[in-house]
Amino acid sequence: MIKTLNSYHFYVKPGKTDMRKRATSLSYIVQSDMGLAPFEKSVFVFCNGNHSTIRAIVWDRNGWFEISKRLEAGTFCWPNDENEALSVTVEQLLEVLYGGNPWRRLPVLLPTDAC
């Protein structure tokens, strides 16, 4: 059983994923599309096309944990391509779960002389 997530790596599958898929099919996506090893100490997170449902899978020695969250109202902020996100921190994932957008980038403004 998972005791702490601090020692796990977190990966987001950018874009949309068919949420009819379960852990075994999602692990094939991890291997083929993401180029990662699904049986490592990692959490893999997927989102459906309308951004209302996310699903995470975790391999735990002899089976899969599947965790899903479906919003009753609103949508999750989700990256569209690998340049936006692939490996994320647990803090970024929690930000998504609480309605934030860790992929939003604010412009860098440089102060100018007031003269």
C-alpha positions in Angstrom: 0.0 0.0 0.0 1.2 3.5 -0.7 2.3 5.1 2.5 3.7 8.4 1.2 3.7 10.1 -2.2 6.8 12.1 -1.5 9.0 9.5 -3.1 6.9 9.1 -6.2 7.3 10.9 -9.6 4.2 12.6 -11.1 3.5 12.7 -14.8 0.7 14.3 -16.7 -0.5 13.0 -20.1 -1.1 16.3 -22.0 -4.2 16.6 -24.2 -7.3 14.4 -24.0 -7.6 10.8 -23.1 -10.5 8.4 -23.4 -11.8 8.0 -19.9 -13.5 4.7 -20.8 -9.9 3.2 -20.5 -8.9 1.7 -17.2 -5.5 1.1 -15.7 -4.2 -1.5 -18.0 -5.1 0.4 -21.2 -3.8 3.7 -19.6 -0.5 1.9 -18.8 -0.1 1.1 -22.5 -0.5 4.8 -23.2 2.2 5.6 -20.6 4.6 3.2 -22.3 3.8 3.9 -26.0 2.8 7.6 -26.1 4.7 9.0 -23.1 7.8 6.8 -23.4 7.8 6.0 -19.7 7.8 2.8 -17.6 4.4 2.3 -16.1 5.6 0.0 -13.3 8.0 2.5 -11.8 7.3 4.4 -8.6 5.2 7.0 -10.4 1.8 8.5 -10.6 0.3 9.0 -14.1 -2.5 11.5 -14.6 -4.9 11.7 -17.5 -7.8 14.1 -18.4 -10.8 13.6 -20.7 -11.7 15.8 -23.7 -14.0 18.3 -22.0 -11.6 18.6 -19.0 -14.2 17.5 -16.4 -12.7 14.2 -15.3 -9.1 13.3 -14.4 -7.9 9.8 -13.6 -4.6 8.8 -12.0 -3.0 5.3 -12.0 -0.3 4.0 -9.7 1.4 0.6 -9.8 1.8 -0.8 -6.3 3.8 -4.1 -6.4 1.0 -6.4 -7.5 -1.8 -4.2 -8.8 -3.1 -0.9 -9.9 -4.6 2.0 -7.9 -7.0 4.0 -10.0 -8.1 7.4 -8.7 -10.7 9.5 -10.5 -12.2 12.9 -9.9 -15.2 14.3 -11.9 -16.2 17.9 -11.5 -19.9 18.6 -11.2 -19.3 22.2 -12.4 -16.4 23.8 -14.1 -13.3 22.3 -15.8 -9.7 21.4 -14.9 -6.9 23.5 -16.5 -5.0 20.9 -18.5 -1.9 21.2 -20.8 -2.4 20.5 -24.5 1.1 19.5 -25.5 4.3 18.0 -24.0 6.0 21.4 -24.0 3.5 22.6 -21.4 3.8 19.6 -19.0 4.9 16.1 -18.7 6.7 15.8 -15.4 5.0 17.8 -12.6 5.4 18.3 -8.9 2.8 17.1 -6.4 2.2 20.8 -5.6 1.3 21.5 -9.3 -1.1 18.5 -9.3 -2.7 19.7 -6.1 -3.1 23.1 -7.7 -5.0 21.6 -10.6 -7.2 19.6 -8.2 -8.1 22.8 -6.3 -8.9 24.7 -9.5 -5.6 26.4 -10.2 -3.6 26.5 -13.4 0.1 25.7 -12.9 0.7 26.0 -16.7 -0.4 29.6 -16.9 2.7 31.8 -17.5 2.6 35.4 -16.7 4.6 37.8 -18.8 7.8 39.0 -17.2 7.7 42.8 -16.8 10.9 44.7 -16.4 10.7 48.0 -14.6 11.7 51.0 -16.6 12.9 54.4 -15.4 10.1 56.7 -14.3 12.0 59.7 -15.8 
